[in-house]
Amino acid sequence: MVDVTQILSRIEAGDSNATEQLLPPVYDELRKLAAAKLAHEKRGQTWQPTVLVHEACVRLVKSDKPQQWNGRGHFFAAAAEAMRRILIENARQKKSQKRGGRLQREELVEVAIDDEHSDCLDLLALDEALTELEARWPVKAAVVKLRYFAGLTTQQTAQALGVSRATAERHWTFARTWLYAQLQGRG
C-alpha cells in the first residue's frame, strides 16, 4: 500500500515524479467524494465525477506555487474545497446574464413535474451562507467543509482540526442548524 503522506511530502520537496504517483492511490476516494458532491447538484448539471476529480487535481497539483500538505486529511480537505469552487464557478457561469441568466431549458414532458426541483440544493445560496459562517466562526465552517465537502467522519474531522471529537460534533450540529436557518430565510 502506497503512503499518500509520503507522496505529498515528495511533491512538496519538488519531486516531479511524485505528482504522477499521487493520483492512483487517491483516485477512488476522490471519485466517491466527487460523486457525493454531484448528487447534491440540481438536475441538468453536466459535470461527471471523473471530470470533476481531474479538474480538482489539476488545480491542486499543477499550480504555479508548490503546495504544503499537512498529511492526507489536509489533501482531501483541499481537494473538497477545489471541487466546491469548481462547482460554484460553474453555477455562477450558468446564472450570468451572458449565458441566459436565470433562464432554464426544460423538456416539454418535464414541465408538469416541477416537484423534483424543490428538493435540490441551491449551491450558490449554500456558498453564500457558508462564507458568512466562515466569517463569523471559521472553525465551524471548516468542520462543514471537511464533513460535507470532503466526506470525512467526525473523528477524522476532529483529528484534522486538532479538536476533540465532542467539539467537532458540537460544531457540526451548530453549523448544520445555522446553515439550515440561513438557507430557509433565503428561499
N, C-alpha and C positions, 0 to 999 in steps of 0.2 A: 504494500500500500504506500502510495506516494504521500509525503507530508507536505500539505499545502503551505504551511507556515514557512518551511524551508525554501520552497519555490518563491514565495513572496519576498523573503529575505534576499534571495539571489537577484530578484528583479530590482530591489532597492539598491543593490550593490552595482547594478549596471550590466548584469549578465543577460545578453540579448537572447541566448538560447533558452533561458528560464521562462521567458514570455510564452514561447511555443509550448512549453511543458505545463503551463498553468491551466489551460482550458480543459484538457481531457479529464483530470480528476474532479473538477468542479462543475463540469458541463451539465450533468444530470440534475444536480441540485439547483443550479441556476435556471435550468429549463422548467423545473417544477415551480420555482419562485415566479418565473415569468408567466407560466400558465395560470397560477393563482391570481396574479395581478390582472391578467386579461379577463379572467372570469368575472371581475367586478366592473368591467367596462360596459358601456352601453352597447346595445346591438348595433351592428353596422360598422364597428371599428375594423380596420383592415390589418392590424398587426398580428403576426403569428409569434408564438413563444420563441421559436428558433431565431427569428429576425430580431426580436427584442433582446435576446441574450447576446447575439453578435454585436448589435449596436452598443449595448451597455459595455461589453468587453472592449470594444474599440475605444470608447470614451475613457475607460479605466486604465487600460494598459498602454495604449498608444498615444497618450497625451505627451505634450512637449516637456512637461516637468516630471521628474521621477517621483513616483508615489511612495509614501511612507505608510506601510501597513503594520498595524499592531496585532497581527495574527489573523486567523481565519474569520473570526466573528467580525472584525473591522472590515475585512474584504467584502464579506457578504452584505454588511450594512451599506457599504459604499456601492455595491452592485445594485442593491434595492433602491438606493437613492438615485442612482443613474437611470434605472428603469422608470422610476417615478417621474423624473424630469423629462425623459423622452416622451412618456405618455401625456404629460402636461403640455409640453411643447406641441405635440400632435393635436391635442384638444384645442389649444389656443389657435392653431392654424386653421382648424376646421371652423371655428367660430368667427374668424376675422372677416371683415366686410369684403376683402379682396377675394375670398373664396366662397362667398354666398352668405356670410353672416350666420344668422340663426335659421336660415332655410334648411330644411331637411328633405332628402329624397326618400320617398316611401313607395313601396309597391302597392298597387291598387287593392290587392287582396288583404293587405295588412292595415288598411285604413280603419276598418271596423274594429280591429283588435289593438286597442291603444293601452290596455291594462298592463301589457308587458313592459312598457316604457316607465311606468311608475315605480317599479322595483329597482331600476338601475341607479347606480350611484353617480352623482354628478361630480366628476373628478376635479373640475375647476373649483367648485364650491368646497370640496374637501381640502384642496390645496390652500385655498384662502383661509379656511378655518385652522388648518394645521400650521400655517405661517403665523397666524395670530396666537395660537397656543405656544408655538416656539418662542415668540417674542415675550410672552408672559412667564412661561415655565419651560425652559429649554430641556431639562432632564425628562419631563413628562412627554414632551414632543419626541425626544429621542427614543423613549420606550415605544411610542406608537410606530415610529419608523422601523424599529427593529422587530417588533411583534407583527405589525400589519404588512409592512412592505418587504421586510427581509424574511419573514416567516419563522423567526426564532421563537423558541419556547420561553416561558417565563424565566426558567433557570438560566438559559443561555443569555437572555437579555440582561439579567442581573449581573452575570459574570462580565459581559461586555461593557457594562456601565460602572462596574465596581461597587454595586449596591447589594443589599440583601434581597433575597427572593421575596420576602414580605413587602419590602419597599417597592420593588418592581411591580408586584401585584397591585398595591395601592395606587401607584402612579398609572398603571394600565386601566384600572377601574375608573379613576378620576378622569383621565384623558378621554376614554370612550364616552363617558357620560357627558362631559363638557362638549366634545365634538358633536355628539348626537343633538344636544340642545342648540348648538350653533347652526347645524345643518337644518334643523326643523324651523328655526327662525328665518332662514334664508328662502325657504320653499314657499 
